[in-house]
Amino acid sequence: MNRIVKVGIIGLGARTETLLASFVAMDDVEVVAVCDLVEERIRKIVGILEGHGKTIPKTFTNYHEMLACDDVEAVFVPTSWNSHLSIAKDCMEAGKYVAIEVGGAASVEELWQLIHAYE
């Protein structure tokens, strides 16, 4: 039996809508929390998950509150490229695994910040 990975998503824009198809197709991934500054985006993503028969995730407008949830094991961060670094660092410092799909840093120094946060 596979273990289910409980995922949170920070940033619920158009890219998240596209990527959500992958999440709903995986039996071993459950989206347990979603976060965005815009309530309308939250409602839309929750509606998509509900429409696919998935569990309704916890919702947040402050990602720090989401990171405090013990049931969130990993966090996917499809936010704008210039916010990946600080959010990814905060996630790692909260003990969460992090996934970002585009460059998370704009300089070597910023990459070192991610490495140090991971360590």
N, C-alpha and C positions, 0 to 999 in steps of 0.2 A: 504494500500500500504506500502510495506517495504521500509525503507530508505537504500540507497546504501552506504556501508562503503568503503571509498577510502584508499587503502593500498599501501604502498611502501615496497619494499623488498631490504634488504641490504645483499649482498652475494649470488651469483648466481651459485654456484657449483652444483655438482651432486645431493645433497639433495634437492636443490630448484627445480630441474627438476622433481623429484618425487612428491614433495609437490604441485607443480603447478597444478596437476590434480584436487586437491581439490578446488583451487581457481577458475579454469575455470568452475567447476561444480556449483558454488554458484551464484545465480542470484543477491544476495544482497551484493556482494563484487566486487569491480573493482580495478584491479592493475593499479594505475595511475603513478607509478614511480618505476624504478629499478636501482640498483647501484652495481657495482663491479669494481675492479681494472683492470680486464681483459676485453678488448673490445669484444673479441670473445664470451665470456660468455654472455655479454649483447645482442649481435646480436642473439645468439641462443635462449635466453628466449623471446626476442621480437618476433622472428619468431614463437615460439610455441604459444604465445598469439595471434598473427595475424592469425595463422593457425586455431585457434578455434573461429575466428570471433570477437575477443575482441579488444577493443580500444588499439591503440599503446601507451604504457606508455612513459613518459619522461625518459630520460636515463642520468645517472651520473656515474662518476668515483670517485667522492668525496661525501661521504654520508652527510657531513655537508651542502653542497649545496642542496641536496635532502631534508634535514630537514627544510630548509628555505622555502619550497613550502607550501603555505597555503592549497592546496588541498589534501595534504597527512595528513590523520587523524590518521592512525595507521601504525606501522612499524613491519614487520616480519623480524627477524634477524637469518637466518640459516647459520651464519658464523662459523668458527672454534671455539671450545669451549673457547679458551683462549682470544678471542676478544669480547665475549658477554658482559662482564661487562662494558667496556668503551663505547661500542656502545649503549647499553641499557641505560646507564646513560645519554649519550648525547641526545638520543631520548626523554627521559622523561623530561630532562631540556629544550628541545625545545617544550614541551607541547604535545608530541605525545603519544598515547597508544603504548605499546610494547609487542610483543610476541616472546618468545624464547622457543624452545622445549626441550632443554637439560639444565642441570645445568648452571646457569648464573654466578656462583661464585665458587671459590675454597676454600673459608674460611668464617668463620662467619663474620669477618670484611668486606669482600667483599659483603656479603649479606646486611650488614648494609648500605653500600654505595648505594646499589640499593634502599633500603627502604628510605634513606634520599633523594635520587633523586626523588623518587615517591612523597614524601611529599612536 
